[in-house]
Amino acid sequence: MKYSRITGTGSYLPEKILTNAELERMVETSDDWIVSRTGVRERRIAAEGENTVDLAERAARPAIEAAGIDTQDIDLIVLATTTPDQVFPATACLLQKRLELHGCPAFDIQAVCTGFVYALDVADKFIRTESAKCALVVGAETFSRIIDWTDRATCVLFGDGAGAVIIQAQDAPGIISSHLHADGQYTSLLEVPAGVSQSYDKVRNGQAYVRMGGSEVFKVAVNTLGQIVDETLAANNMQKSDVTWLVPHQANIRIIAATARKLGISMDHVVVTVDRHGNTSAASIPLAFDEAVRDGRIKRDDTVLMEAFGGGFTWGSVLLKY
């Protein structure tokens, strides 16, 4: 039986930094309020003309280099995004063109902030069934394009960026298990209430913005992520102490801290980037993972738990040996 293992990581952040001090001049808020409620101090914003595929490519290339492979070795591209460049083709196909790949499957996954976890699970199953040997998995977002910058409940939270991993077929387990869930009854709590076949006038007039019921989302997220920790450990007959690193979705420092307490893990072993990146949706986990791999915190054979919660609601986890 074949398993999949991460062999390379990469990430990219746009150059423009938007600080809380700058937001204070744009909307009625304060640095103290933003930091105490969310943990965010600054976020990156894509430049005019800088699109999701641009971010994805600049994250993918260092991942390919780190894996020590040739681009032509890639036989699957799965890209998680909520902010695709076009209605179609998929942003994965646009990335495939940039990488000069021809013929391999390439498609997008839309599970909002849980998108990278979903994408990693799908790519892992391709490899386990021997339908692919080398997959590029990307989370990329230009979330700033769907933010109402007059809405202080949402504009303080989100940023842009991309992260990527290469996973390859190996004989020993890398990705140990993944656990995916969704519950559509909560859609109104976190959504963009417009689209191509509904309220298209809002899209056409640039009014397709994120809407969120913050306190309600917080409560469901904390409970749900606590449950996914228990589910993941129980499925693998593991103890909390077996987990070396927690790499959570970077939505809110209070949610991250609550999940760490549930896992019984010190914050010293939680990768936190929300203070510098904000919530980059599907990009947040691969961005954080790449940072911790490259600075030497996450080492080979460490046991890593990735977990995320997003609009839909969707939620999920991936347990892996790096």
C-alpha positions as CSV (number, residue, x, y, z in Angstrom):
1,M,0.0,0.0,0.0
2,K,1.2,3.5,-0.8
3,Y,1.1,6.4,1.5
4,S,1.7,10.1,0.9
5,R,4.2,12.3,2.6
6,I,5.0,16.0,2.4
7,T,8.4,16.4,0.7
8,G,8.4,20.2,0.1
9,T,6.7,23.3,1.3
10,G,6.5,26.9,0.0
11,S,4.6,30.1,0.7
12,Y,4.2,33.7,-0.5
13,L,2.8,36.9,1.0
14,P,2.1,40.1,-0.9
15,E,4.4,43.0,-0.2
16,K,1.8,45.4,1.0
17,I,1.3,45.4,4.8
18,L,-1.9,46.8,6.3
19,T,-1.5,47.6,10.0
20,N,-4.1,48.1,12.6
21,A,-3.0,51.7,12.9
22,E,-3.9,52.2,9.2
23,L,-7.3,50.5,9.8
24,E,-8.0,53.0,12.6
25,R,-8.0,55.7,10.0
26,M,-10.4,53.7,7.7
27,V,-13.0,52.4,10.1
28,E,-14.1,53.0,13.7
29,T,-11.8,50.6,15.5
30,S,-8.6,50.5,17.5
31,D,-5.4,48.5,17.7
32,D,-6.2,47.4,21.3
33,W,-9.7,46.2,20.3
34,I,-8.4,44.2,17.3
35,V,-5.5,42.6,19.1
36,S,-7.6,41.7,22.2
37,R,-10.4,40.2,20.2
38,T,-8.5,38.6,17.3
39,G,-4.8,38.7,17.9
40,V,-4.2,40.3,14.5
41,R,-1.7,43.1,14.3
42,E,-1.2,43.3,10.5
43,R,-2.2,41.6,7.3
44,R,-0.9,41.4,3.7
45,I,-2.9,42.9,0.8
46,A,-2.5,41.8,-2.8
47,A,-1.4,44.6,-5.1
48,E,-3.6,45.9,-7.9
49,G,-3.2,43.4,-10.7
50,E,-1.9,40.7,-8.4
51,N,-4.3,37.8,-8.6
52,T,-4.8,34.4,-6.8
53,V,-2.9,32.5,-9.5
54,D,0.0,34.9,-9.1
55,L,0.2,34.1,-5.3
56,A,-0.3,30.4,-5.9
57,E,2.6,30.2,-8.4
58,R,4.9,32.1,-6.1
59,A,4.1,29.6,-3.3
60,A,4.3,26.5,-5.6
61,R,7.8,27.1,-7.0
62,P,9.7,27.1,-3.7
63,A,7.7,24.0,-2.7
64,I,8.8,22.2,-5.9
65,E,12.4,23.3,-5.3
66,A,12.3,22.1,-1.6
67,A,11.0,18.7,-2.7
68,G,13.9,18.4,-5.1
69,I,11.7,17.4,-8.0
70,D,11.2,18.6,-11.6
71,T,8.0,20.4,-12.3
72,Q,7.2,17.7,-14.9
73,D,7.1,15.1,-12.0
74,I,3.8,16.6,-10.8
75,D,0.8,14.5,-11.9
76,L,-1.9,16.2,-9.9
77,I,-2.8,19.8,-8.9
78,V,-5.4,20.5,-6.2
79,L,-5.9,24.2,-5.4
80,A,-8.1,25.4,-2.5
81,T,-9.5,28.9,-2.9
82,T,-12.6,31.0,-2.2
83,T,-11.3,33.8,-4.5
84,P,-10.7,32.2,-7.9
85,D,-9.4,34.4,-10.7
86,Q,-12.3,33.5,-13.0
87,V,-15.6,31.7,-12.9
88,F,-13.8,29.2,-15.1
89,P,-11.4,27.7,-15.8
90,A,-10.3,26.6,-12.4
91,T,-7.4,28.6,-10.9
92,A,-5.6,25.2,-10.7
93,C,-5.7,25.1,-14.5
94,L,-4.3,28.6,-14.7
95,L,-1.5,27.5,-12.4
96,Q,-0.9,24.4,-14.5
97,K,-0.4,26.7,-17.5
98,R,2.1,28.8,-15.5
99,L,4.0,25.7,-14.6
100,E,3.9,24.5,-18.2
101,L,2.3,21.2,-17.3
102,H,0.1,19.3,-19.7
103,G,-2.4,16.6,-19.2
104,C,-2.5,15.9,-15.5
105,P,-5.7,16.5,-13.5
106,A,-6.0,20.0,-12.1
107,F,-9.0,21.3,-10.2
108,D,-10.1,23.7,-7.4
109,I,-11.7,22.9,-4.1
110,Q,-14.0,25.4,-2.3
111,A,-14.4,24.8,1.4
112,V,-13.4,28.3,2.5
113,C,-11.0,28.3,5.5
114,T,-11.0,24.5,5.6
115,G,-10.1,24.3,1.9
116,F,-6.5,23.3,2.3
117,V,-7.4,20.4,4.7
118,Y,-10.0,19.2,2.2
119,A,-7.5,19.5,-0.7
120,L,-4.8,17.6,1.2
121,D,-7.2,14.8,1.9
122,V,-8.3,14.6,-1.7
123,A,-4.7,14.5,-3.0
124,D,-3.8,11.9,-0.3
125,K,-6.5,9.6,-1.6
126,F,-5.3,10.0,-5.2
127,I,-1.9,8.8,-4.0
128,R,-3.2,6.0,-1.7
129,T,-5.2,4.6,-4.7
130,E,-2.1,4.9,-6.9
131,S,-4.0,7.4,-9.2
132,A,-1.1,9.8,-8.7
133,K,2.5,9.7,-7.5
134,C,3.3,13.4,-6.9
135,A,0.8,16.1,-6.1
136,L,1.0,19.8,-5.8
137,V,-1.5,21.0,-3.1
138,V,-2.0,24.8,-2.8
139,G,-4.1,27.1,-0.7
140,A,-4.3,30.6,-2.2
141,E,-6.5,33.6,-1.5
142,T,-7.0,37.3,-2.4
143,F,-9.6,37.6,0.3
144,S,-9.2,41.4,0.4
145,R,-11.2,41.5,-2.8
146,I,-14.4,40.3,-1.0
147,I,-14.1,42.4,2.1
148,D,-16.2,45.5,2.8
149,W,-13.6,47.9,4.1
150,T,-16.3,49.8,6.0
151,D,-17.4,46.8,8.0
152,R,-15.3,46.7,11.1
153,A,-16.6,43.2,12.0
154,T,-14.8,41.6,9.0
155,C,-12.2,44.0,7.6
156,V,-9.9,43.7,10.6
157,L,-9.7,39.9,10.2
158,F,-8.6,38.9,6.7
159,G,-5.6,39.1,4.5
160,D,-4.1,37.6,1.3
161,G,-1.4,35.0,0.8
162,A,-0.7,31.5,-0.5
163,G,1.0,28.3,0.7
164,A,1.8,25.1,-1.0
165,V,3.1,21.6,-0.4
166,I,4.3,18.7,-2.6
167,I,3.2,15.3,-1.5
168,Q,4.7,12.1,-2.9
169,A,4.0,8.4,-2.8
170,Q,6.1,6.6,-0.2
171,D,6.0,3.2,1.5
172,A,5.9,4.6,5.1
173,P,2.9,6.7,6.4
174,G,3.2,10.5,6.2
175,I,-0.4,11.6,6.2
176,I,-1.8,9.3,8.9
177,S,-5.5,10.2,8.7
178,S,-7.9,13.0,7.7
179,H,-11.3,13.9,9.0
180,L,-13.7,16.1,7.0
181,H,-17.1,17.5,8.0
182,A,-19.7,20.1,7.0
183,D,-23.1,21.4,8.1
184,G,-25.0,23.7,5.8
185,Q,-27.6,24.8,8.4
186,Y,-25.1,27.5,9.5
187,T,-24.6,29.1,6.2
188,S,-26.1,32.5,7.2
189,L,-23.6,33.0,10.0
190,L,-20.6,33.2,7.6
191,E,-21.1,33.8,3.9
192,V,-20.9,36.0,0.9
193,P,-24.6,36.3,0.0
194,A,-24.1,36.7,-3.7
195,G,-23.0,34.7,-6.7
196,V,-23.2,34.0,-10.4
197,S,-26.7,32.5,-10.2
198,Q,-28.0,34.5,-7.2
199,S,-27.8,38.3,-6.7
200,Y,-25.5,38.6,-9.7
201,D,-26.1,42.4,-9.6
202,K,-24.1,42.5,-6.4
203,V,-21.2,40.7,-8.0
204,R,-21.4,43.0,-11.1
205,N,-21.4,46.1,-8.9
206,G,-18.6,45.0,-6.6
207,Q,-20.8,44.4,-3.6
208,A,-20.2,40.6,-3.0
209,Y,-18.7,40.9,0.5
210,V,-18.2,38.6,3.5
211,R,-20.9,38.8,6.1
212,M,-20.3,37.2,9.5
213,G,-22.0,36.7,12.8
214,G,-18.8,36.9,14.9
215,S,-19.9,35.7,18.3
216,E,-22.0,32.8,17.0
217,V,-19.2,31.7,14.7
218,F,-16.8,31.8,17.6
219,K,-18.9,29.5,19.8
220,V,-19.5,26.9,17.1
221,A,-15.9,27.0,16.0
222,V,-14.5,26.4,19.5
223,N,-16.9,23.5,20.2
224,T,-16.4,21.9,16.7
225,L,-12.6,22.1,16.8
226,G,-12.6,20.5,20.2
227,Q,-14.6,17.6,18.9
228,I,-12.3,17.2,15.9
229,V,-9.3,16.9,18.2
230,D,-11.0,14.1,20.1
231,E,-12.1,12.4,16.8
232,T,-8.7,12.5,15.3
233,L,-6.9,11.1,18.3
234,A,-9.5,8.4,18.9
235,A,-9.3,7.2,15.3
236,N,-5.6,6.6,15.7
237,N,-5.5,5.3,19.2
238,M,-3.2,8.2,20.1
239,Q,-2.8,10.3,23.2
240,K,-2.7,14.1,23.3
241,S,0.9,13.9,24.3
242,D,1.7,12.1,21.0
243,V,1.1,15.3,19.0
244,T,4.3,17.4,18.6
245,W,2.9,20.4,16.8
246,L,-0.5,22.0,16.3
247,V,-0.8,23.9,13.0
248,P,-4.3,25.5,13.2
249,H,-6.2,27.6,10.8
250,Q,-5.2,31.2,11.7
251,A,-8.7,32.7,12.3
252,N,-8.5,34.1,15.8
253,I,-5.9,33.8,18.6
254,R,-8.7,32.9,21.1
255,I,-9.9,30.0,19.0
256,I,-6.4,28.8,18.6
257,A,-5.7,29.0,22.3
258,A,-8.9,27.1,23.1
259,T,-8.0,24.3,20.7
260,A,-4.5,24.1,22.2
261,R,-6.0,23.8,25.7
262,K,-8.2,21.0,24.5
263,L,-5.2,19.2,23.1
264,G,-3.3,19.8,26.2
265,I,-0.4,21.3,24.2
266,S,1.7,24.3,25.2
267,M,1.4,27.4,23.0
268,D,5.2,26.9,22.4
269,H,4.2,24.0,20.2
270,V,1.4,25.8,18.3
271,V,2.4,27.6,15.1
272,V,0.8,31.0,15.2
273,T,1.0,33.5,12.4
274,V,-2.4,35.2,12.8
275,D,-0.7,38.3,14.3
276,R,1.2,39.0,11.1
277,H,-0.9,37.4,8.4
278,G,-4.5,37.8,9.6
279,N,-7.0,35.2,8.4
280,T,-5.9,34.1,4.9
281,S,-8.6,31.5,4.7
282,A,-7.5,28.4,2.7
283,A,-3.9,29.8,2.7
284,S,-3.4,30.0,6.4
285,I,-2.4,26.5,7.3
286,P,0.1,26.0,4.5
287,L,1.5,29.5,5.2
288,A,2.0,28.6,8.8
289,F,3.3,25.1,8.1
290,D,5.9,26.4,5.6
291,E,7.1,29.0,8.1
292,A,7.6,26.5,10.9
293,V,9.4,24.0,8.6
294,R,11.7,26.6,7.2
295,D,12.7,28.1,10.6
296,G,13.4,24.6,11.9
297,R,10.7,24.3,14.5
298,I,8.9,21.4,12.7
299,K,11.4,18.6,12.0
300,R,11.3,15.3,10.2
301,D,9.2,12.7,11.9
302,D,7.4,15.2,14.1
303,T,3.7,14.5,14.5
304,V,1.6,17.4,13.3
305,L,-2.1,18.1,13.7
306,M,-3.6,20.5,11.2
307,E,-7.2,21.6,11.9
308,A,-9.5,24.2,10.4
309,F,-13.0,25.6,10.5
310,G,-14.7,27.7,7.9
311,G,-17.8,29.0,6.2
312,G,-20.3,26.4,5.2
313,F,-19.8,25.5,8.0
314,T,-16.9,23.2,7.1
315,W,-14.3,21.8,9.4
316,G,-11.7,19.1,9.4
317,S,-8.2,17.9,10.4
318,V,-5.2,16.1,9.0
319,L,-2.8,14.2,11.2
320,L,0.6,13.6,9.7
321,K,4.2,12.6,10.3
322,Y,6.4,15.3,8.7
